Amino acid sequence: MTAAEQRPALPDGLRGRVLAASLRARAAGRPEPAAPEITAEEAFSRAADAFYGMLGVLREEDWGRQALRGLDVQGLVGHLTGVEEDVHRWASHVDSTQAAADRQAGRPPAQTRAEWRHAADRTLDLVHAAGDTGAEVAVHGMRLPLRMLLLVRAFELWVHDNDIRQAAGLAPSVPDPSTLSLMTQAAARLLPHAAARRGPPEPTSVHLVLTGPGGGTWDIQIGHGSPAAASVGIVTDAVGFCWLVANRATPDRLDLHLTGDPDRAAMVLAAASSLALD
């Protein structure tokens, strides 16, 4: 008999109990070592630089590949130019960007790339001139601090960067830990609003643990506070959770550890995926 065969069997359910105890013990906060802190403006600037760099390696034929929502890569870049123009006007999102997407048809890709870069730089110039990133702006039917809007924009650039990478057969990208940290913080903060938009949610206390660089731990109250609020624990990878928030992954594609009411956990995950802008 081998040494492994001589070891006593572990009690049934031990792994689940250990994970549950670890989840309860992990207090809300940022992981150690924490990623260096950056501003929302810097996060958007980094996302813009990464997106522009990715566009620079596309082949001529890549610009005509289908990418998203009936748009080819060139049209999607045009859509993002329109988003920047919308940010300049604090207007609505997809419908008002269609004209910018349509006008890319027949253009040289270099012109589309340059127009988007100009629009993104204009956004940064306006933010720098505004100075106060705590000022609120009206967008998508709600009021957001300018800081939060910049994080939403950084998130969207990363998502569409990967939409184009997939269309062009390029390897996926991951935000740097500092930018990813701000993205996960923004997603956690918006989660109660996302749940409320789907209808009055059942009161639920969520202990969210996102692992890996750029992750963290949050205690989030969904629905009106109630002594009878159900408790739910969710543990998953920070990047995977961002894919869920972007509606580019479903819960069954994530490495999830859930505790508490499974129906409430499913409600929280569905609310997260509804945060996607497109």
N, C-alpha and C positions, 0 to 999 in steps of 0.2 A: 504494500500500500504506500502510495506516495505521500509526501508531507502535505500536499494540497488536499489529498483525500482524507487525511487524518484531522484537518481543521474542522471544527464544528460549523454547521450551516448557520448562516446569519438569520435572525428572526425575520419572519414575513413582515413586509412593510417598513423595514428599518430605513431604507434609503429615503422613502417619502417622508418619514418622521424627521430624519436629520435635515433634509432640505427645508421642510416647513419650519423647524426650529431656527435654522439659519436665516430664513426669510424674516421671521418675526424679530430676530435679534439685530438685523441690519437697519440702523436708524437712517432717517432721511438725511441726505447730504451728498456731497460730491466724493468720488472715489479718490483714493490716495495711490500714487501721486497724482494730484489734480493737473489737468492740462493748463498751460499758461492762459491767463485771462486775456481776452481781446474784446474790442468794442463790436457792436453790431455793424457799424460802418466798415470796420476792418474785415469782418466775416463776409459781408457782401462783396467787398473789394477782392478778397481771396477767391470767392466763388466765381466772380466775373473773370478774373485772370485765368483761372483753371478752365473755364468754359471757352474763353478766347483762344487759349493754347490748344485745346482739343480741336477747335475748328481749323486751326492752322495745319493739322496733320491729316485732314480729310483729303481723299483723292477727288478728282473732278467728278467721277461717276458716283461718289457717295452722296453728293448733294441732291441727287434725284431719287434716292431710295426712300421708300415709305417709312415714316417714323412714328406718327401719332395722330389719331383722330382725323384721318384722311389727308394729313399734311406730309409732304416729303420733307427731307432735312432742311432744305432751303426755306420752305414755307414755315417750318417750326422756328427757325432762327428769326424769320420775319415776325412771327407771332410774338417772340420774346422782345423784339424791338418795339412792337406795339405795347407790350406790357410796360416797358420802360417809359414810353410816351404816356401811358395811362398813369403811371406813378407820378409823372410830372404834372398831370392834371387831377390826380386823386380821383380817377373815374372808375368805371366798372372794368371787368376783366376780359373774358373770352370774346364776347360779341364785339366789343370796341377794338379788339386787336386784329380782327379778320382782315380789315383793309390793309394793314401793314403786312400781313401774311400774303395776301393776294398780289401785292405789288412786287413781290420778289420773282414772280414768274418771268422767265426769259432773261433775267439779269445775270451777269457774271457772278459766280459765288464770292469772289473777292469783294465785290460791291456790297453784297448782303452782309458779309462778315464785318466790313468797315462801318456800315450803317449801324449794326448792332453795337459795336464797340463805342461808337460816338454816343449812342443813346445811353449806354451804361455809364459812360464817363459823365454825361450830363446829369444823371441821377446822383452820382457822387458829388458833383459840384454843387447841386442844389442842397443836398444833405449838409455838406460842409458849410454852406452859406447860412442854412437855417440854424445851425449851432445846437439847438435844443432838441435832442432826439427823444425827449419825453413828451414833446408836443403831440397831440392826437390828430389823426387824419381819418376821414371817412373813406372806407374802402370795403367792397363786398357786403354792403348793407350793415356794417358795424364800424365802430370807432376803435382804432388801434393806435397805440403810441408809435411814433415814427420808428423807434428802435425795433419794435416787434415787426413792423412792416418790412424793415431791412432783413430781419432774420427769415421771414417768410419768403422774401425774394431770393436770399442765399439758398434756402432749401429748394425752391423751384428751379433755380439754375442747376443745382446738383442733379436733380431728378431728370431734367431735360438733357443735361450733359450725358447721362446714362442712356436715355432714350435714343440719342443720336449714336452713341457708342454701340449699342445693340444693333441698330440699323446698319452701321458701317462695319460690323464684325470686330470692333475694338474691345479690349479688356475693360471691365467696369472699373469705376473709380470710387474712392472712399474719401470723404472730407478729412482734413487734418483734425487732430483731436480737439484743438481749441474751437474750431468752427463747429465740429460735431457736438461739442458740449453745449454750445449756445442753441443749436438746433434741437437737441433733446430737451433742454430746458423750456424752449418755446412750445414744443409739442405737449409736454406735460402740463404747462400752464393753460393751453387751449383745450385740453381734453374735456373739462366740464362743460365748456361752451359747445363743443361738438356733440356731446351727449344730449344737451338741452335742445339743440337744433333738430334732433331726430324725434323729439316729442318728450313730454315730461318723464324723466328717467326715475326708476326706483332708487331711493336713497342708498348709496353704496360708498363705503370707505375703501379706497384703493391704495394698496402699498405696492408701488411700482419700482422695480429694480431693473435697471438697464446696465448690463455688464460690458466690460471692455473700455478702452480709451474713449473718452467723451461721454461716458455713461453717468450714472448717478442713481440716487434713491429719492423717491418722493412719496409723501402721504397726501392723497388727493381725495377731496370730498365731491362726489357727484350727486346731484339732486339736493334738495333741501335737507339740512342737518336733521337727524333723527336719532334718538337713543336706540332705535331698532334697526338702524342702517346695517346692511349686511357687509361683512368684511371680505375683500377679495385680494389675493396676492398674485402678482404677475412678475415673473422673472424671465428676461430674454436679452439677447444681444442688442446693444445700442444701434448698430447699423441695421440689423434686421427690423427693429421697431420703426426706424425711419423709413424703410422700404414699405412697411405696413401703412404708416401715416401717408406716404405718397401714393397709396393704392397700387403699388407695384408688386406686392406680395400679399398672400392670404395667410390667416393664422396657421393653417395646416402646413405652411412652408417654413414656419419659424421653429426654432428650438425653444419651446415654451415650457415653463414649469408654473402651473396654476394651483392655487389653493382657494378654498372657499366655494361659494355657490357657482357652479359652472355656467349657469344661465346668465348670472350677473357678469362673470368674466367675459363671456361672449359679447354681451352688450358693450362692455368697455372697449374690447378689441374692434368691434364694428364702428364704434364712435371714433376711434383713432383713425381708421381707414377713411372715414368720411371727411377728414381734414384736407384731403387732396384737393388741389385747386382746379384740375382739369377734368 
